[in-house]
């Protein structure tokens, strides 16, 4: 038995043979003949891909959107895990397994990235990308074993590299692998860093009183710390939502093969591959509890996309508030001073703009659009297979990448260097008409409203208008304390 580490195989691990150190690269010119079940195809002689990849390049040359390389890396990890399971079950010769594993490791390390040129707009199951990975690993494994490229021997792309799998379960598994790794290792840490930087500013500015605003109009005072603590809470909620969605993405479809039944794969094969994937990635992947759902729908990915949209809505609000607060410098609110990163105008000297906030908001708009496309793709699960998978994973990974980058830049180039204009904020508070709200419980709503209208009409401070209206100055000063109004229960 394999050691008790959560693995499933009943056979002991197999010692794989050492392979010669064959450098990556073909150094050939012209074309070579590859073949598939439809016949011969000429492919570039300096490439590892084969006939099905070449056919896809011809038939689906649509736009500039290439399959995200993270999906190809994830597929290669699946091929490695499957080869390990197959060899330990005695279903794959050790020398073939060794070559497949070596080639798959080279793919996941990014050493063969140029071999994955296919477009997003292809078969909706991702079959052509799955075969692209199978063909590259097959030909590289053949090279490692001293065979002839294109011969499909001794390593066949379908019979050996794809053994126990179907594109219909391998591709959705790769989608989940790529998404989970991008969220867990890149996006969540970056959002957490942004959250912590905003929290540090909230604590730094806990005593800075400013005019609160509702409907973009003056309202009761708050502290800048209170305002920014709201941003922190929103980001905390967003990270919780992403973590909840991530739990679903951790469930993998592998083992369902073509329609969810697992036909042509050995019993328990998918579960064993999932265990190996969890070991290789150091992430808690589990088998999908229902592979029919995992293959016919994309509910877990759609929920992750929705969580990304939710994060984008939070970030949009944060960036927009900051942009408004920094408006000016003289004719706007001017309450925040943002870092001067670059000139803001090709015609107006000295102008500086809130560009990081603008970039953040544009990213958020894009993510919202990506989510709409992903939701529509998720609805296209007909019978046993959803065939809108490439567009969904393209959009989800695009959103993750954009949000990761923009959160990092926003933190570095805006939040960490932002400062408050205490003098401007104090002056705004002193002139705020809505301080009269504090008088209403004592003198009544109607009389307080009359004081507010008087202050506005004659351009008076609230204190001046209140005293003119008969309010005792000492009573006013006792009741209308902006600092105390930010914490009435203290």
N, C-alpha and C positions, 0 to 999 in steps of 0.2 A: 504493500500500500504506500501511496505517497504520504509524506509527513502530514500531520494534522494541522494544516494551515488554511483550511477552507476549500481546498481543491477537491475535485470529484473523481479524477481518474482512478481506475482500479489497477492499471499497470504501472510499474515503476518508471521513473524518468529514463529516457534513452540517452546514452552518450552519443552525441553527434560527431561525425568525423570532422577533422580540420580541413579547410579549403585553401587552395592557393590564393595568394594575394594578387588578384587580377585588377589592375587599375580600371576605374570607370572611364568609358570612352570607347568609341569604335574607330574613329579615324578613317572612315571609308567615304568614298565619293559615289555620286550617282544614286541608283536605287537598288533595292533587293526585292525579291518576290516573296511576299507573305501570303498565307491563305487562310480562309475561314470556310464555313460550310456553304457559302455562296460562290466560292471560287478564288482565283488568284487576284492579288492587289499589289501594285508597286508602291513601296514605301521608301522614304529617304534612307539611304544606307547608313547614315550617321545617327540614326535614331533607334531607340529600343522598342518603340511601340510597334504594333502589328496591324493586321488587316482591318479589324473592326474600328480601331482608332482612326485609321486613315479614311475609312468610309465616312465616319462621323464628321471629320474635318471637311470633307467634300459636301456632304448633304446638309450640314447644319452650321454653315458659316454665316451666322446671324448676329449682327451687332459686334460689340467689343467686349461683352461680358464673358469672362472665362470662369470655368468652375473654380470656386475657391480652393486654393492649394491645401487648406486645412482639411478639406473633405478627402483629398487624395492621400494625405498623410494618415488620416484616420482609417481609410480603407486598407492601407498597407499594414497598419497595426492589427487589423482584423485578420489579414492574410497570415501574419506572423503567428497570431494566437491560434488560428485554425491549423496551421502546419504543426504547431507544437502538440495540439490535441490529437491530430491525426497520426503523428509519428508515435506518440505514447500509447495510442490505441492499436498500434500495429497496422495502420491503414495507409501509411506512407513510408517509403524507404528512407532510412536515416540520411543518406547522401542527398536525396532530393529535398528533404526537410531542411537540412543545413543550408543548402543553396537558396531556398525560398526565404528562410529566416534572414540570411545575410542580405539578400536583395531588399527585403522588406525593411530592414533596419536602415539601409542606405536611403530608402525613400522617406521614411519618417524623419531622418536626420536632415532632409532637404537637399541631399546631394544629387538628386535626379529631378529636381523641380521642372526643368525645361522639357521633360518628357510628358508633361500633362497639359496639352494645349487645348483641350476641348471646351466648347462653348456651353454656357448655362442652358441655352435654348436647344434642347435635345430631347431624347425620349424622356417622358415624365417619370419613369422609374429610376433614372440614373444608370441604366444598364450600360450605356456606352462608356461612362466614366469608370464603372466597375471593371469593364473589360479593358479599358485603357491601363488601369492599375495591374490587372491580371497579366496583360501582355508585356508590360515593362518588367515586372518581376520575373515573368517566365523567361524572357530573353536575357535578362541580366543573370539569372540563375544558370541558364544554358551556357553563357559565356564563362561563368565561374567553374563550370564542370567541363569546359573544353569542347563544347558542342558547337554546332553551326546555327547562328541566329536565323530565325524564321523557320527552323525545322520542326518546332514544337516538340522536340525531343532532346534530352530525356525529361524535360519539364514542360508539361502541357498547360496552357493558361486556364483551361476549363477543368481538365481532369485532375490536376494537381494543385494549382494555386487557388482555384475556386472550389476545391473539394469540400463537400458538405454544406455549401452555401448556394444562395441564389442572389441575384441583384436585388430581388424584392425584399430580402431580409438584411443583406449586407449594407445596402445603401442607406436605409433608415437608421441602421446601427451606426454607420459612419457619421450621419447627420447629428445624432445624439452625442457621439464621442467628441466631435469637433465643437459642438455648442457647449457642452459641459466643461471642456477644458478651457475654452475662451472665457466663459463666465467666471468659473472658479479661480482661474489663475491670472486673469487679466482684468476683467471688468470689475468684479467685486472688490479686489484690493484697491483699485484706482478710485472707485466711488467712496470707499472707506477713507482713503487719504483726503479726498476733497471734503468729506463730512467732518473729519477731524480738524482740518484747517478752518472751516467755517465755525466749528465749535470753539476753537481757540480765539477767533475774533469775537464771537458772542461773549465769551468770558472777559476778554480784554475791554469790551465796550459795555459791560453790564451796567455802568453808572451813567452812561451818556443818554440824556433825555432828548427826545425828538418829537416832532408833531406826528401823531398817528394819522393815517389817511384811509378813508373809505370812500368809494366812488371817485377816487382821485381828488377828493376834497378834504380839507382839514378836519381832523377828528380829535379825540382825546389823546393825550400824550402817551407814549410808550418809550421804553429804552431801546437803543440799537441792539443791545444784547437780547432783549425779549424778541425783537423782530427776527434776528438771525437764529435764535433758538428754534423758531418755527421752521426755518430751513433745515436745521439739523434733524428735527423730528420727522419732517417729510422724507429726508434721505434715509433715515432709519427705517421708516415704513417701506420705502422702495426696496431696500436691501432685503428686508424680510420677505417681500413679495417675490423677489428674484430667487431667494433661497428656497421658498416653497415651490416655485416653478422648476427649479433645478432638481428637486427630488423626483419629479416626473421624468425629466430628461435622462436621469440616471438609469432608467428602465430600458433595456435593449431588446430589439426584435430578433436578433440572431438566433437561429434554430427553427424559425418558421418556414424557411426555404421559400417555395413559390407562392403558396396561398395561406400559410399559417399552420398547416398540418405537420410540417417537418418532414414531408416525404422526401426520400433519397438521402437524408442525413441519419446517421446512427442515433439510437435512443440516447438522450442526454447530451448530445453533441453541443447544442446551443448553450446549455447551462455551463458546460465545461469551458467553452470559449469565453463566456462572460466572466467566469472566475479568472481565466488567464488575462483577459483585458483589464480586469480590476487590478491584478497583480502588476502588469506592465505599466499601467498608468498611475498607480497608487491612488486610485479614486474608487469610491464605493458603488460601482456599477452592479446592477442586479438584472436577472432575466425579467422581461416584461411579463406581468401576471397573466396577460391574455394576448398572445401573439396575433390573433385575428384582428384585434383592435389596433395593435401596434403597427400592423402593416396596411390595414385598410383606411386608417385615419392618421392624422398628425396632431392630435389633441395636445399632447405634451409640448410639442414645439410651438403650437399656437399660443398656449398659455405662457410660454417663455417670451414669445414676441409681445404678448399683451403686457407682461411685466416690464419689458424694455420700453414700450410705449408709456407706461405709467411713470417710469423714471424720467423719460423725456419731458413729460408734462411738469414734473417737479422742477427739473433743471430749467425749463423755459420760464417758469414763474420766478425762480431765483435770479436768473440772468436779467429778466425784464425789470424786476424790482431794482436791481443794482444799476441798470442802465438809466432808469428814471431818477434814482437817487443821485447819480453822478452827472445829471444833465446840467448844462451851463457852459462855461464855468460861472458866468455872471448873470445870464438871463434865464437860468433854469433853477432847479432845486439846489444844486451845488452842495449837497450834504456829504457826499463821498468824493474823495480824491483817488482816482485810479492810477495805476502805474502808467508812465509815459513810455509806451513800447515802440511806437513808430509814428512818423508824420501822418496826419489825418487827411490832408487835402493836397491836391496838385495845384490848387489856385489860391487857397487861403493860408498864408504863412502862419505858423504857430498853432494851427488847429490840431487837436488831439481827440480821437474818437474812442468810444467804448467797444473796440473791435472784438475783444474776447467774448463779450456778451453777445455781440451780433453773430459771431461764429457759432457759439453755443446754441443760440436760438434757431439758426439755420439747420444745424445738425438735428435738433429736436423735430423740426418740420419734416426732415427726410425720414427720420425714424418712424414718425406717425404714418407717413406714406408707405414705408416698408411693411409696417404692421398691417395696413389695409390689404396689401398684396398677399401677405402671408395668411391672413384670415380667409381671403377668397380661395387661396390654394388649399387651405385646410378643409374647406367645404367640398372639395372635389374628390372625395373618397368613394369611388364607385365599387360596390361589391367587395372584392377581396384585396383591392390595391388602390392607394392614392397615387395618381400619376401627375401630380403637380409638385413633386418633391424638389427638383433643382431650383425652381424659382423661390420656393420657401426657404431653403437653406442659404441661398445666395443673399436674400434679404435679411435673414436673422443674423448671419455672420457679418454682413455689412453694418447692421445696426450696432452690433457688439463692438466692432472695430472703431466705428465713429464715436460712440459714447465713451469708449476707453480713452481714446486720444483726446477728445475735447475736454473730458473731466480733468485729465492730467494737465493740459495746457491752461485751462481756466484756473486751476489751483495755483500753478506756478506763476502765471503771468498776470493774474488779476487778484485773486483772493489774498494771497500771501503779502502782496504789496499795497493793498487797499488801506486807506486811512480815512478817518472821519474829520470833518470840519466842525469842531466843537463850538466855535464862535458863531458860525452860521446857524447851527442847530439851535443854540440858545436864543439867538435873535428871533428865529422862526417860532420857537415856543412862546417867547414873551409876547409876540404879536398875534398868536393864534386866538381867533375869536371863540373857538370851541372850548376854551378853558371855562367859559361861562356855564358849561354843563355841570360843573361842580357846585354852582350856586343853586341850581334848580331845586334840589331837595329842601333848601332852606327858604328861598324866596318865591318858589313856584315857577312852573315851566313858562307861563306867559310873560311874567316880569323878566325872567332870564332871557327869553327870546327878544324882548324889547331892547334889552341891553346889547345883545348881539347885533341887532339891526342898527342901533345908534353907533356902535363902534365901527361898523362897516360904512355907514353913511358919512360920518365925520372923520374917518381915518384915525380913530382913537385906539389905544390899547383897551383890552377888556377891563382892566383895573380902572382906567380913566373913565370909561363909559359907566361902569358900575358906581363909582363914587359920584359922578354927575347925576346918576339916577337915584341917589339917596342911600346907597349901601355904605355901611361904616367901613372905612379903610382897614381897620384892624380885623374886622370880621372877614373881609375879603382875603386878607393876607393869611389868616388862619385856615380858611377853607380851600383857597385856590393855591395849593402848593404842587407844582408840576411833578416834583420828585415823588411826593407821597401819592399822587394820583396814579402813578405807574404801578404801585403796590398797595392798593387800598386796604388789603387784609393784613398788612404787616403791622 
